[in-house]
Every structure is written in structure tokens, then in C-alpha cells.
Amino acid sequence: MARDPLAALAKLRGLEVLEARVATALRGAALDAAEADAAAAESELKAEDPLAAPLTYGSYLERGLAARHQARALVAGHAEALETERQRLALARSAERLVELLRERRAEAARRLAARREQARLDEAAARGERRREE
């Protein structure tokens, strides 16, 4: 049996879509975790009472602001990576759909060819019947 290149391509495109979905989910989870860490850093800053430790508050605030800034930068990086993965998923889905359309068109062309052949057989049978009546 001959191998169908479109079937192989469809399988490949399906695997690409699956891979992109997994990567998108992982990026989404990483973004959620980074957002939780950023929220925790923000909460920690807001929870500290500056009057409770006046001599160390400046150093605490400096470390806290740096941690918050780092957490926000991490969130931004994960959000950007997630958007990239979403775009990759959209492209993979488009490629998968294109292969589906090609397969559908090929199947339709095969149906039309089969219908033409059947009509040709019917026409030939009718012509033979006409010739027999003439004889």
C-alpha cells in the first residue's frame, strides 16, 4: 500500500499542535507562579511596620523593593514567553488546518473523478445498448 504524504504531514502537524499546547500550559503555570511570588513580595512590603524596627527598616525596604522589582520583571518575562507560545500554538493550529483542507480537497477531487468515471461507464453502456438496438 502506498504511503499517504498528507496523512504523515497531518500526523506531524497534530504533534506540533500538541507540543505547542503543552508548552503554552507550562508557560501559563510559570506565569501563575511568578504572579503569586510577586504578590507575596508586595504583601510582605505592605505588611512591615516601619515603626517596629526603625534602625533596620531602610535596609529591609531596599531588599523588599529589589525583590518586588525582580518578581515583577520575572512576571513580565513569563508573560512575554506565554504570548510567544500562544502565537506558536496559533501557527501550529493554522498549519494543521491547512493540511486538513488539503486532505478534504483531495478527497473531493477523488469523489469527482469517481463520479466522472461512473458516468463514462454509464454513457458507454448506453451507447452499446443503442448500437445493439440498431443492429
Chimera marker file (.cmm) of the C-alpha trace (Angstrom):
<marker_set name="trace">
<marker id="1" x="0.000" y="0.000" z="0.000" r="1" g="1" b="0" radius="0.5"/>
<marker id="2" x="1.334" y="3.431" z="-0.936" r="1" g="1" b="0" radius="0.5"/>
<marker id="3" x="2.089" y="5.860" z="1.859" r="1" g="1" b="0" radius="0.5"/>
<marker id="4" x="-0.051" y="8.958" z="2.056" r="1" g="1" b="0" radius="0.5"/>
<marker id="5" x="2.204" y="12.022" z="2.421" r="1" g="1" b="0" radius="0.5"/>
<marker id="6" x="-0.694" y="14.174" z="3.586" r="1" g="1" b="0" radius="0.5"/>
<marker id="7" x="-1.521" y="11.671" z="6.330" r="1" g="1" b="0" radius="0.5"/>
<marker id="8" x="2.069" y="11.794" z="7.520" r="1" g="1" b="0" radius="0.5"/>
<marker id="9" x="2.026" y="15.587" z="7.366" r="1" g="1" b="0" radius="0.5"/>
<marker id="10" x="-1.277" y="15.681" z="9.262" r="1" g="1" b="0" radius="0.5"/>
<marker id="11" x="0.217" y="13.494" z="11.990" r="1" g="1" b="0" radius="0.5"/>
<marker id="12" x="3.262" y="15.747" z="12.199" r="1" g="1" b="0" radius="0.5"/>
<marker id="13" x="1.087" y="18.862" z="12.415" r="1" g="1" b="0" radius="0.5"/>
<marker id="14" x="-1.012" y="17.217" z="15.118" r="1" g="1" b="0" radius="0.5"/>
<marker id="15" x="2.119" y="16.519" z="17.137" r="1" g="1" b="0" radius="0.5"/>
<marker id="16" x="3.262" y="20.112" z="16.681" r="1" g="1" b="0" radius="0.5"/>
<marker id="17" x="-0.085" y="21.363" z="17.975" r="1" g="1" b="0" radius="0.5"/>
<marker id="18" x="0.140" y="19.030" z="20.969" r="1" g="1" b="0" radius="0.5"/>
<marker id="19" x="3.672" y="20.199" z="21.718" r="1" g="1" b="0" radius="0.5"/>
<marker id="20" x="2.607" y="23.847" z="21.459" r="1" g="1" b="0" radius="0.5"/>
<marker id="21" x="-0.359" y="23.222" z="23.775" r="1" g="1" b="0" radius="0.5"/>
<marker id="22" x="1.903" y="21.636" z="26.382" r="1" g="1" b="0" radius="0.5"/>
<marker id="23" x="4.432" y="24.464" z="26.120" r="1" g="1" b="0" radius="0.5"/>
<marker id="24" x="1.648" y="27.038" z="26.425" r="1" g="1" b="0" radius="0.5"/>
<marker id="25" x="0.277" y="25.311" z="29.512" r="1" g="1" b="0" radius="0.5"/>
<marker id="26" x="3.735" y="25.185" z="31.087" r="1" g="1" b="0" radius="0.5"/>
<marker id="27" x="4.319" y="28.852" z="30.360" r="1" g="1" b="0" radius="0.5"/>
<marker id="28" x="0.926" y="29.673" z="31.839" r="1" g="1" b="0" radius="0.5"/>
<marker id="29" x="1.783" y="27.760" z="35.006" r="1" g="1" b="0" radius="0.5"/>
<marker id="30" x="5.131" y="29.529" z="35.255" r="1" g="1" b="0" radius="0.5"/>
<marker id="31" x="3.394" y="32.879" z="34.847" r="1" g="1" b="0" radius="0.5"/>
<marker id="32" x="0.876" y="31.991" z="37.574" r="1" g="1" b="0" radius="0.5"/>
<marker id="33" x="3.706" y="31.034" z="39.932" r="1" g="1" b="0" radius="0.5"/>
<marker id="34" x="5.621" y="34.224" z="39.156" r="1" g="1" b="0" radius="0.5"/>
<marker id="35" x="2.499" y="36.316" z="39.746" r="1" g="1" b="0" radius="0.5"/>
<marker id="36" x="1.981" y="34.582" z="43.093" r="1" g="1" b="0" radius="0.5"/>
<marker id="37" x="5.604" y="35.303" z="44.064" r="1" g="1" b="0" radius="0.5"/>
<marker id="38" x="5.215" y="38.950" z="43.044" r="1" g="1" b="0" radius="0.5"/>
<marker id="39" x="2.025" y="39.242" z="45.076" r="1" g="1" b="0" radius="0.5"/>
<marker id="40" x="3.796" y="37.697" z="48.077" r="1" g="1" b="0" radius="0.5"/>
<marker id="41" x="6.685" y="40.176" z="47.756" r="1" g="1" b="0" radius="0.5"/>
<marker id="42" x="4.203" y="43.037" z="47.535" r="1" g="1" b="0" radius="0.5"/>
<marker id="43" x="2.276" y="41.771" z="50.568" r="1" g="1" b="0" radius="0.5"/>
<marker id="44" x="5.464" y="41.410" z="52.569" r="1" g="1" b="0" radius="0.5"/>
<marker id="45" x="6.382" y="45.007" z="51.843" r="1" g="1" b="0" radius="0.5"/>
<marker id="46" x="2.948" y="46.263" z="52.818" r="1" g="1" b="0" radius="0.5"/>
<marker id="47" x="2.818" y="44.163" z="55.988" r="1" g="1" b="0" radius="0.5"/>
<marker id="48" x="6.038" y="45.512" z="57.505" r="1" g="1" b="0" radius="0.5"/>
<marker id="49" x="5.559" y="48.175" z="60.154" r="1" g="1" b="0" radius="0.5"/>
<marker id="50" x="8.245" y="50.844" z="59.717" r="1" g="1" b="0" radius="0.5"/>
<marker id="51" x="7.988" y="51.835" z="63.366" r="1" g="1" b="0" radius="0.5"/>
<marker id="52" x="8.634" y="48.327" z="64.634" r="1" g="1" b="0" radius="0.5"/>
<marker id="53" x="12.276" y="48.324" z="63.558" r="1" g="1" b="0" radius="0.5"/>
<marker id="54" x="13.341" y="51.881" z="62.748" r="1" g="1" b="0" radius="0.5"/>
<marker id="55" x="17.071" y="51.121" z="62.551" r="1" g="1" b="0" radius="0.5"/>
<marker id="56" x="16.755" y="48.280" z="60.030" r="1" g="1" b="0" radius="0.5"/>
<marker id="57" x="13.753" y="49.475" z="58.061" r="1" g="1" b="0" radius="0.5"/>
<marker id="58" x="15.860" y="51.194" z="55.393" r="1" g="1" b="0" radius="0.5"/>
<marker id="59" x="17.798" y="48.069" z="54.575" r="1" g="1" b="0" radius="0.5"/>
<marker id="60" x="14.638" y="45.965" z="54.758" r="1" g="1" b="0" radius="0.5"/>
<marker id="61" x="12.830" y="48.352" z="52.418" r="1" g="1" b="0" radius="0.5"/>
<marker id="62" x="15.730" y="48.293" z="49.981" r="1" g="1" b="0" radius="0.5"/>
<marker id="63" x="15.754" y="44.480" z="49.896" r="1" g="1" b="0" radius="0.5"/>
<marker id="64" x="11.964" y="44.337" z="49.681" r="1" g="1" b="0" radius="0.5"/>
<marker id="65" x="11.795" y="46.806" z="46.800" r="1" g="1" b="0" radius="0.5"/>
<marker id="66" x="14.524" y="44.900" z="44.967" r="1" g="1" b="0" radius="0.5"/>
<marker id="67" x="12.648" y="41.621" z="45.493" r="1" g="1" b="0" radius="0.5"/>
<marker id="68" x="9.419" y="43.206" z="44.257" r="1" g="1" b="0" radius="0.5"/>
<marker id="69" x="11.154" y="44.649" z="41.205" r="1" g="1" b="0" radius="0.5"/>
<marker id="70" x="12.758" y="41.285" z="40.435" r="1" g="1" b="0" radius="0.5"/>
<marker id="71" x="9.417" y="39.493" z="40.849" r="1" g="1" b="0" radius="0.5"/>
<marker id="72" x="7.684" y="41.966" z="38.544" r="1" g="1" b="0" radius="0.5"/>
<marker id="73" x="10.417" y="41.561" z="35.934" r="1" g="1" b="0" radius="0.5"/>
<marker id="74" x="10.038" y="37.799" z="36.155" r="1" g="1" b="0" radius="0.5"/>
<marker id="75" x="6.274" y="38.135" z="35.668" r="1" g="1" b="0" radius="0.5"/>
<marker id="76" x="6.836" y="40.312" z="32.613" r="1" g="1" b="0" radius="0.5"/>
<marker id="77" x="9.283" y="37.780" z="31.171" r="1" g="1" b="0" radius="0.5"/>
<marker id="78" x="6.881" y="34.902" z="31.720" r="1" g="1" b="0" radius="0.5"/>
<marker id="79" x="4.004" y="36.896" z="30.228" r="1" g="1" b="0" radius="0.5"/>
<marker id="80" x="6.078" y="37.583" z="27.126" r="1" g="1" b="0" radius="0.5"/>
<marker id="81" x="7.084" y="33.922" z="26.843" r="1" g="1" b="0" radius="0.5"/>
<marker id="82" x="3.448" y="32.876" z="27.239" r="1" g="1" b="0" radius="0.5"/>
<marker id="83" x="2.402" y="35.202" z="24.432" r="1" g="1" b="0" radius="0.5"/>
<marker id="84" x="5.134" y="33.748" z="22.219" r="1" g="1" b="0" radius="0.5"/>
<marker id="85" x="3.876" y="30.223" z="22.961" r="1" g="1" b="0" radius="0.5"/>
<marker id="86" x="0.298" y="31.282" z="22.212" r="1" g="1" b="0" radius="0.5"/>
<marker id="87" x="1.405" y="32.619" z="18.845" r="1" g="1" b="0" radius="0.5"/>
<marker id="88" x="3.299" y="29.390" z="18.184" r="1" g="1" b="0" radius="0.5"/>
<marker id="89" x="0.167" y="27.417" z="19.050" r="1" g="1" b="0" radius="0.5"/>
<marker id="90" x="-1.925" y="29.549" z="16.703" r="1" g="1" b="0" radius="0.5"/>
<marker id="91" x="0.566" y="28.952" z="13.868" r="1" g="1" b="0" radius="0.5"/>
<marker id="92" x="0.619" y="25.220" z="14.559" r="1" g="1" b="0" radius="0.5"/>
<marker id="93" x="-3.173" y="25.094" z="14.515" r="1" g="1" b="0" radius="0.5"/>
<marker id="94" x="-3.228" y="27.016" z="11.236" r="1" g="1" b="0" radius="0.5"/>
<marker id="95" x="-0.766" y="24.588" z="9.677" r="1" g="1" b="0" radius="0.5"/>
<marker id="96" x="-2.819" y="21.659" z="10.956" r="1" g="1" b="0" radius="0.5"/>
<marker id="97" x="-5.994" y="23.146" z="9.491" r="1" g="1" b="0" radius="0.5"/>
<marker id="98" x="-4.250" y="23.724" z="6.154" r="1" g="1" b="0" radius="0.5"/>
<marker id="99" x="-3.351" y="20.036" z="5.950" r="1" g="1" b="0" radius="0.5"/>
<marker id="100" x="-6.967" y="19.145" z="6.782" r="1" g="1" b="0" radius="0.5"/>
<marker id="101" x="-8.162" y="21.398" z="3.955" r="1" g="1" b="0" radius="0.5"/>
<marker id="102" x="-5.707" y="19.787" z="1.531" r="1" g="1" b="0" radius="0.5"/>
<marker id="103" x="-6.945" y="16.332" z="2.513" r="1" g="1" b="0" radius="0.5"/>
<marker id="104" x="-10.568" y="17.414" z="2.098" r="1" g="1" b="0" radius="0.5"/>
<marker id="105" x="-9.836" y="18.870" z="-1.350" r="1" g="1" b="0" radius="0.5"/>
<marker id="106" x="-8.017" y="15.730" z="-2.391" r="1" g="1" b="0" radius="0.5"/>
<marker id="107" x="-10.926" y="13.577" z="-1.207" r="1" g="1" b="0" radius="0.5"/>
<marker id="108" x="-13.391" y="15.787" z="-3.094" r="1" g="1" b="0" radius="0.5"/>
<marker id="109" x="-11.281" y="15.554" z="-6.249" r="1" g="1" b="0" radius="0.5"/>
<marker id="110" x="-11.224" y="11.754" z="-5.888" r="1" g="1" b="0" radius="0.5"/>
<marker id="111" x="-15.032" y="11.726" z="-5.492" r="1" g="1" b="0" radius="0.5"/>
<marker id="112" x="-15.457" y="13.869" z="-8.606" r="1" g="1" b="0" radius="0.5"/>
<marker id="113" x="-13.109" y="11.624" z="-10.587" r="1" g="1" b="0" radius="0.5"/>
<marker id="114" x="-15.006" y="8.528" z="-9.451" r="1" g="1" b="0" radius="0.5"/>
<marker id="115" x="-18.307" y="10.159" z="-10.437" r="1" g="1" b="0" radius="0.5"/>
<marker id="116" x="-16.924" y="11.066" z="-13.889" r="1" g="1" b="0" radius="0.5"/>
<marker id="117" x="-15.668" y="7.521" z="-14.404" r="1" g="1" b="0" radius="0.5"/>
<marker id="118" x="-19.008" y="6.091" z="-13.351" r="1" g="1" b="0" radius="0.5"/>
<marker id="119" x="-20.796" y="8.459" z="-15.713" r="1" g="1" b="0" radius="0.5"/>
<marker id="120" x="-18.429" y="7.450" z="-18.523" r="1" g="1" b="0" radius="0.5"/>
<marker id="121" x="-19.217" y="3.766" z="-17.870" r="1" g="1" b="0" radius="0.5"/>
<marker id="122" x="-22.927" y="4.518" z="-17.909" r="1" g="1" b="0" radius="0.5"/>
<marker id="123" x="-22.579" y="6.500" z="-21.133" r="1" g="1" b="0" radius="0.5"/>
<marker id="124" x="-20.577" y="3.674" z="-22.710" r="1" g="1" b="0" radius="0.5"/>
<marker id="125" x="-23.149" y="1.094" z="-21.604" r="1" g="1" b="0" radius="0.5"/>
<marker id="126" x="-25.940" y="3.251" z="-23.030" r="1" g="1" b="0" radius="0.5"/>
<marker id="127" x="-24.056" y="3.642" z="-26.303" r="1" g="1" b="0" radius="0.5"/>
<marker id="128" x="-23.584" y="-0.148" z="-26.538" r="1" g="1" b="0" radius="0.5"/>
<marker id="129" x="-27.287" y="-0.594" z="-25.903" r="1" g="1" b="0" radius="0.5"/>
<marker id="130" x="-28.086" y="1.860" z="-28.676" r="1" g="1" b="0" radius="0.5"/>
<marker id="131" x="-25.775" y="0.046" z="-31.101" r="1" g="1" b="0" radius="0.5"/>
<marker id="132" x="-27.385" y="-3.297" z="-30.279" r="1" g="1" b="0" radius="0.5"/>
<marker id="133" x="-30.843" y="-1.932" z="-30.973" r="1" g="1" b="0" radius="0.5"/>
<marker id="134" x="-29.663" y="-0.568" z="-34.293" r="1" g="1" b="0" radius="0.5"/>
<marker id="135" x="-28.357" y="-3.976" z="-35.357" r="1" g="1" b="0" radius="0.5"/>
<link id1="1" id2="2" r="1" g="1" b="0" radius="0.2"/>
<link id1="2" id2="3" r="1" g="1" b="0" radius="0.2"/>
<link id1="3" id2="4" r="1" g="1" b="0" radius="0.2"/>
<link id1="4" id2="5" r="1" g="1" b="0" radius="0.2"/>
<link id1="5" id2="6" r="1" g="1" b="0" radius="0.2"/>
<link id1="6" id2="7" r="1" g="1" b="0" radius="0.2"/>
<link id1="7" id2="8" r="1" g="1" b="0" radius="0.2"/>
<link id1="8" id2="9" r="1" g="1" b="0" radius="0.2"/>
<link id1="9" id2="10" r="1" g="1" b="0" radius="0.2"/>
<link id1="10" id2="11" r="1" g="1" b="0" radius="0.2"/>
<link id1="11" id2="12" r="1" g="1" b="0" radius="0.2"/>
<link id1="12" id2="13" r="1" g="1" b="0" radius="0.2"/>
<link id1="13" id2="14" r="1" g="1" b="0" radius="0.2"/>
<link id1="14" id2="15" r="1" g="1" b="0" radius="0.2"/>
<link id1="15" id2="16" r="1" g="1" b="0" radius="0.2"/>
<link id1="16" id2="17" r="1" g="1" b="0" radius="0.2"/>
<link id1="17" id2="18" r="1" g="1" b="0" radius="0.2"/>
<link id1="18" id2="19" r="1" g="1" b="0" radius="0.2"/>
<link id1="19" id2="20" r="1" g="1" b="0" radius="0.2"/>
<link id1="20" id2="21" r="1" g="1" b="0" radius="0.2"/>
<link id1="21" id2="22" r="1" g="1" b="0" radius="0.2"/>
<link id1="22" id2="23" r="1" g="1" b="0" radius="0.2"/>
<link id1="23" id2="24" r="1" g="1" b="0" radius="0.2"/>
<link id1="24" id2="25" r="1" g="1" b="0" radius="0.2"/>
<link id1="25" id2="26" r="1" g="1" b="0" radius="0.2"/>
<link id1="26" id2="27" r="1" g="1" b="0" radius="0.2"/>
<link id1="27" id2="28" r="1" g="1" b="0" radius="0.2"/>
<link id1="28" id2="29" r="1" g="1" b="0" radius="0.2"/>
<link id1="29" id2="30" r="1" g="1" b="0" radius="0.2"/>
<link id1="30" id2="31" r="1" g="1" b="0" radius="0.2"/>
<link id1="31" id2="32" r="1" g="1" b="0" radius="0.2"/>
<link id1="32" id2="33" r="1" g="1" b="0" radius="0.2"/>
<link id1="33" id2="34" r="1" g="1" b="0" radius="0.2"/>
<link id1="34" id2="35" r="1" g="1" b="0" radius="0.2"/>
<link id1="35" id2="36" r="1" g="1" b="0" radius="0.2"/>
<link id1="36" id2="37" r="1" g="1" b="0" radius="0.2"/>
<link id1="37" id2="38" r="1" g="1" b="0" radius="0.2"/>
<link id1="38" id2="39" r="1" g="1" b="0" radius="0.2"/>
<link id1="39" id2="40" r="1" g="1" b="0" radius="0.2"/>
<link id1="40" id2="41" r="1" g="1" b="0" radius="0.2"/>
<link id1="41" id2="42" r="1" g="1" b="0" radius="0.2"/>
<link id1="42" id2="43" r="1" g="1" b="0" radius="0.2"/>
<link id1="43" id2="44" r="1" g="1" b="0" radius="0.2"/>
<link id1="44" id2="45" r="1" g="1" b="0" radius="0.2"/>
<link id1="45" id2="46" r="1" g="1" b="0" radius="0.2"/>
<link id1="46" id2="47" r="1" g="1" b="0" radius="0.2"/>
<link id1="47" id2="48" r="1" g="1" b="0" radius="0.2"/>
<link id1="48" id2="49" r="1" g="1" b="0" radius="0.2"/>
<link id1="49" id2="50" r="1" g="1" b="0" radius="0.2"/>
<link id1="50" id2="51" r="1" g="1" b="0" radius="0.2"/>
<link id1="51" id2="52" r="1" g="1" b="0" radius="0.2"/>
<link id1="52" id2="53" r="1" g="1" b="0" radius="0.2"/>
<link id1="53" id2="54" r="1" g="1" b="0" radius="0.2"/>
<link id1="54" id2="55" r="1" g="1" b="0" radius="0.2"/>
<link id1="55" id2="56" r="1" g="1" b="0" radius="0.2"/>
<link id1="56" id2="57" r="1" g="1" b="0" radius="0.2"/>
<link id1="57" id2="58" r="1" g="1" b="0" radius="0.2"/>
<link id1="58" id2="59" r="1" g="1" b="0" radius="0.2"/>
<link id1="59" id2="60" r="1" g="1" b="0" radius="0.2"/>
<link id1="60" id2="61" r="1" g="1" b="0" radius="0.2"/>
<link id1="61" id2="62" r="1" g="1" b="0" radius="0.2"/>
<link id1="62" id2="63" r="1" g="1" b="0" radius="0.2"/>
<link id1="63" id2="64" r="1" g="1" b="0" radius="0.2"/>
<link id1="64" id2="65" r="1" g="1" b="0" radius="0.2"/>
<link id1="65" id2="66" r="1" g="1" b="0" radius="0.2"/>
<link id1="66" id2="67" r="1" g="1" b="0" radius="0.2"/>
<link id1="67" id2="68" r="1" g="1" b="0" radius="0.2"/>
<link id1="68" id2="69" r="1" g="1" b="0" radius="0.2"/>
<link id1="69" id2="70" r="1" g="1" b="0" radius="0.2"/>
<link id1="70" id2="71" r="1" g="1" b="0" radius="0.2"/>
<link id1="71" id2="72" r="1" g="1" b="0" radius="0.2"/>
<link id1="72" id2="73" r="1" g="1" b="0" radius="0.2"/>
<link id1="73" id2="74" r="1" g="1" b="0" radius="0.2"/>
<link id1="74" id2="75" r="1" g="1" b="0" radius="0.2"/>
<link id1="75" id2="76" r="1" g="1" b="0" radius="0.2"/>
<link id1="76" id2="77" r="1" g="1" b="0" radius="0.2"/>
<link id1="77" id2="78" r="1" g="1" b="0" radius="0.2"/>
<link id1="78" id2="79" r="1" g="1" b="0" radius="0.2"/>
<link id1="79" id2="80" r="1" g="1" b="0" radius="0.2"/>
<link id1="80" id2="81" r="1" g="1" b="0" radius="0.2"/>
<link id1="81" id2="82" r="1" g="1" b="0" radius="0.2"/>
<link id1="82" id2="83" r="1" g="1" b="0" radius="0.2"/>
<link id1="83" id2="84" r="1" g="1" b="0" radius="0.2"/>
<link id1="84" id2="85" r="1" g="1" b="0" radius="0.2"/>
<link id1="85" id2="86" r="1" g="1" b="0" radius="0.2"/>
<link id1="86" id2="87" r="1" g="1" b="0" radius="0.2"/>
<link id1="87" id2="88" r="1" g="1" b="0" radius="0.2"/>
<link id1="88" id2="89" r="1" g="1" b="0" radius="0.2"/>
<link id1="89" id2="90" r="1" g="1" b="0" radius="0.2"/>
<link id1="90" id2="91" r="1" g="1" b="0" radius="0.2"/>
<link id1="91" id2="92" r="1" g="1" b="0" radius="0.2"/>
<link id1="92" id2="93" r="1" g="1" b="0" radius="0.2"/>
<link id1="93" id2="94" r="1" g="1" b="0" radius="0.2"/>
<link id1="94" id2="95" r="1" g="1" b="0" radius="0.2"/>
<link id1="95" id2="96" r="1" g="1" b="0" radius="0.2"/>
<link id1="96" id2="97" r="1" g="1" b="0" radius="0.2"/>
<link id1="97" id2="98" r="1" g="1" b="0" radius="0.2"/>
<link id1="98" id2="99" r="1" g="1" b="0" radius="0.2"/>
<link id1="99" id2="100" r="1" g="1" b="0" radius="0.2"/>
<link id1="100" id2="101" r="1" g="1" b="0" radius="0.2"/>
<link id1="101" id2="102" r="1" g="1" b="0" radius="0.2"/>
<link id1="102" id2="103" r="1" g="1" b="0" radius="0.2"/>
<link id1="103" id2="104" r="1" g="1" b="0" radius="0.2"/>
<link id1="104" id2="105" r="1" g="1" b="0" radius="0.2"/>
<link id1="105" id2="106" r="1" g="1" b="0" radius="0.2"/>
<link id1="106" id2="107" r="1" g="1" b="0" radius="0.2"/>
<link id1="107" id2="108" r="1" g="1" b="0" radius="0.2"/>
<link id1="108" id2="109" r="1" g="1" b="0" radius="0.2"/>
<link id1="109" id2="110" r="1" g="1" b="0" radius="0.2"/>
<link id1="110" id2="111" r="1" g="1" b="0" radius="0.2"/>
<link id1="111" id2="112" r="1" g="1" b="0" radius="0.2"/>
<link id1="112" id2="113" r="1" g="1" b="0" radius="0.2"/>
<link id1="113" id2="114" r="1" g="1" b="0" radius="0.2"/>
<link id1="114" id2="115" r="1" g="1" b="0" radius="0.2"/>
<link id1="115" id2="116" r="1" g="1" b="0" radius="0.2"/>
<link id1="116" id2="117" r="1" g="1" b="0" radius="0.2"/>
<link id1="117" id2="118" r="1" g="1" b="0" radius="0.2"/>
<link id1="118" id2="119" r="1" g="1" b="0" radius="0.2"/>
<link id1="119" id2="120" r="1" g="1" b="0" radius="0.2"/>
<link id1="120" id2="121" r="1" g="1" b="0" radius="0.2"/>
<link id1="121" id2="122" r="1" g="1" b="0" radius="0.2"/>
<link id1="122" id2="123" r="1" g="1" b="0" radius="0.2"/>
<link id1="123" id2="124" r="1" g="1" b="0" radius="0.2"/>
<link id1="124" id2="125" r="1" g="1" b="0" radius="0.2"/>
<link id1="125" id2="126" r="1" g="1" b="0" radius="0.2"/>
<link id1="126" id2="127" r="1" g="1" b="0" radius="0.2"/>
<link id1="127" id2="128" r="1" g="1" b="0" radius="0.2"/>
<link id1="128" id2="129" r="1" g="1" b="0" radius="0.2"/>
<link id1="129" id2="130" r="1" g="1" b="0" radius="0.2"/>
<link id1="130" id2="131" r="1" g="1" b="0" radius="0.2"/>
<link id1="131" id2="132" r="1" g="1" b="0" radius="0.2"/>
<link id1="132" id2="133" r="1" g="1" b="0" radius="0.2"/>
<link id1="133" id2="134" r="1" g="1" b="0" radius="0.2"/>
<link id1="134" id2="135" r="1" g="1" b="0" radius="0.2"/>
</marker_set>
